[in-house]
Amino acid sequence: MNKINFSIVIPSYNRKNYLKKAIESVLNQSYEYYEIIVIDNNSIDGSQGYIKSLKRKNIILIITDNFGSIAKSRNIGIENSKGNWISFLDSDDFWHSKKLENVKDKIFKESPDIVSHDTYIINNKDEVCSYRKCGTNKKKILKELISKRNLYGTSAISIRKSFLRKHNLFFDESLNIATSEDYDFWTRLIIKKAKVSNIKKGLGFYKIHDNNASKNNLKQYQAALSVKNKNLKYIIEKDIFKFQDLLEMIFFYNIFYLYVKIKKINHLIPKN
């Protein structure tokens, strides 16, 4: 197997203080074969100056206007990547220093198309609030994704680039699924039978704060509903599941549909 070279894709917009920690967590990796691609959405907080000041040949800054679609920024990162594996890191998250080394070892051991790992959930003071385990039973991943929930955090995912090229897979830039574009991407990867390996270690830190893109719960629920609807239609058309499994997924979809509708009604009711 060839040497593993990672391309780390980091979208950012006015996140200089968070971005510093994200980039530092990559620069401190025990595994050194990587490039960092920062896709900056025309920040005005000094982010671009900070990146340029690092003067590192393996840090590429791309300035763009993503028109409200972080999916576009991630796609630009994929298109400009030189590594044979792509790892995603959100600008307000950061990694354990042995993250890439662990992913590399998993790749050599199991030859997957996707590698994920567990994540620590932290607050603005970097205090651990909870712990998110990745994945589920490998035979049930697609069913779980469509009928129930997103199984993976963006900053915990690494993908074999040749798999993306083979199936011409990119993030969907449609604004109706914004905040859930990652959920949609993982689902489509699994539909294409990507092999997933999970590392049962906390190798990343996901920060919860007021500016999280997914903080708007109603918007995120509506986006997730659109993802479920889109991919459920596809698997029905392609006859991917047995009838009984399909009925179960449709049942859970309708429950979630009603839940989102109730949330929307509650959102419209004036608060005293």
N, C-alpha and C positions, 0 to 999 in steps of 0.2 A: 504493500500500500504506500502511496506517495505521502510525503510530508504534509501535515495539516497546516494550512495557512488560513487564519481567520480574518474576515473583514467585519469589523464591528460598526454597525450602522446606528448613529445617534441623531435623531431629529431633535431640533431645539428651537425655542422661540422665547427670548427674554428670560432665560433661565441661568444667567451667568453663575450665580452662587451655587446652584445645584449642579450645573454642568461641570464646574471645577472638580467636584467630588466624584462625579461619574467618570470623567477622563482620568483622574488620578488613580481610580480603582482599576482602570485598564493598564495604565503605565506601571502599576505595581504588580502586575501578573507574574507568576513564576514561569509561565510559558511565554516565550518572547516572539513567536512568529505570528504577527498580526499587523493589521493596519486599522486605523480609526478614521471613519468617514463621518464628519459632522455636517448635517444638512440643516443650515440655519435659515429660518423663515423671516429674513430681514429684521433681525433683532436690533434694538437701539439701546441696549443696556451695557454695551461693551463686550458682549460675548465674542464677537468676531475679532476684536483686538486681543482678547485673552488667548484665543486659539492661535492667532498669528504669532503672538509673543513666545509661544512654546518652541517654535522653530524646529519642529520634528518632521523629518521626511516621511514618517509613517502616519502622519496626521493630515488628512485632506479636508479642507473646508470648501463646501459648496453652498453658495448663497442662492436662494430661490424664493419664489412666492407660491406657497402651496394652496392659496385660496381656501383656507380652512380645512384642508384635507391632509392630516398627518400621513395618510396612506401614500399620498403623492411623494412626500419627503422620503419615506421608507423605500418606495420604488426607485427613486433617483439613487439612493444608496446602493440598492441591489444592482442597478444598471452600471454603476461606476465601480463596483467591487472587483478586486483582483484576486481575492482569496478563493480557495475551493470550498470553504465553509463560511456561512454568513451568520453572525450572532447579532441579535438586536438588544439595544440598551437604551431605555428612555432616559432623558437628560436629568430627571429627578431621582433616578434609581442608581444603585452602585453594586459592585460585585465583591465577593470574597477573593482574596489574592490568588487562590488556587482554582478558581472557576474554570479557566480555559484548560488548565492541565487536567482537571477531572473530565472535562468534556472530551478532550483529545484521547485520554485513556479509554473512555467509553466507546469512542468511534473505532479505535483499533480492536477493542474486545468484541463488539457486537455488530459492527458495520451497519449502523442504522442510517436513516435519511433525516431524522429529527432527533435531537437530544434535548431533554428538559431536566429541570432540577427543582428541588424544594426552595421556598423563599421565606425570608423573615419579613413580616409586615411591621414597619416602624413609623413613629410619629415625627413631627418636626424637630424634636430634640434627639432624634436617632435612638429612641427607646423602643424596644421590641414590644409590640402590642399582641401579635399573634404569629402563627406559623402556617404557611400554606403548602400542603403537599401537592405534588404534581401528578397529573395523569389518573388513570384508572386501569382496570383489567384490560389488557391489550385487545381482547376479542370484543370489547364493548365500547371502544373509544368513540366510534362514529355515532353509535346509537345514543350514547351519553351526551355527546356534543349537541346533537340536533334536538333530542327530546328534553334535555335538562339544562346543562350549563356549560360555560367556557371552562376548560380544564387547565388552561395554561396562561401564565403571565408572559407578556411580550419580552421582558428583560431576562426571562429564563430559557428562551428558545434559541437553538442553533440549528441551521438547516444546511444540508448538502446542496451546494449551488447547482451541480449537474442535474439534480432532481427537479429543481425549479425550471431549468432550461429545457429539460426533456418534456415537461408538461406545460411549458409557457405560463407559469404561475407567477402572478404579482398580486399585491394588495388591491382590493376593489376600492377605487377612489370616489365612489358614489357618496354624496353627503348624507343620504338617508341612513347609512350604516356607520357614519362617523362616531367614534368612541367604541365601536364594536367591530372595526375592520380587521383587528387581529383575530377575533373569534371566528369571523368568516373565513379568514385565510387558513387557520388551522383546520377548519372543517373541510375546506376544499382540498387541502393537502392529504387528509385522511381518506377522502373520497377517492383520490388517486392512488390509494394504497401505500402511502408513505409509512415506512417502518419506524416506530418510535421507541427510543430507549429513555428510561427515566433514572436519574441519579437521586437516590434517597438521602440527599444531604442539602442543608441550607447553604446555597452558594451565591445567593443574591439578596438584596435588600430593597423592598418596595416601599417608597415613602408615601404616606397619606398626608395630604395638606389641602388647603382651600382651593388651590389652583389646578388640581388634578383634572385632566380632560374628561375623566369618567365620573367626576363628582356630581354632575347634574343627573340625578337618578332617573327622572322621567325620560330625559333624552336618551340615556343609556338603555333603559328598558325598551323604548321604542326602536332603537337601533338593533338591539338583540332580537326583537320580534321580527324585524325585517330580514335579519340573517337567517333565522329559523325558517321563515316563510320561503325565502329564496332557495335554500338548500334542500328543504323538504320537497319542494316542487321538482327539483332536479333528480332526487333519488326515486321519486314516484315515476318520473318519465323514464328513467334508466332501469327501473325494476331491480333495484339493488338489494332490497330487503325482502324477507319472507312476509307474507300477509299479516301474520300475528304480530311481528315486530313493528310493522308499519302502522298497524292500528294503535299500538301502544304509543308510538311517537306522535301520531296525530292527536291522540287523547291528551298527552302532555302539552302539545303545542296549543290546543284549544284552552287548556287551563291557563297557560301563560298569557294567551291572547286576552282572556277575560280579566286577568290580573292587571295587565297593562291598561286596559280600558277603564278599570276602576281607579287606577292611579291617576289617569288623565282627568277623569271626572273630579276626583278629590283636589287635583291641582287647580282646576278652574273655579272651585268654590272659594269665595272670598274668606280670608282668615280674619277673625275678630281681633 
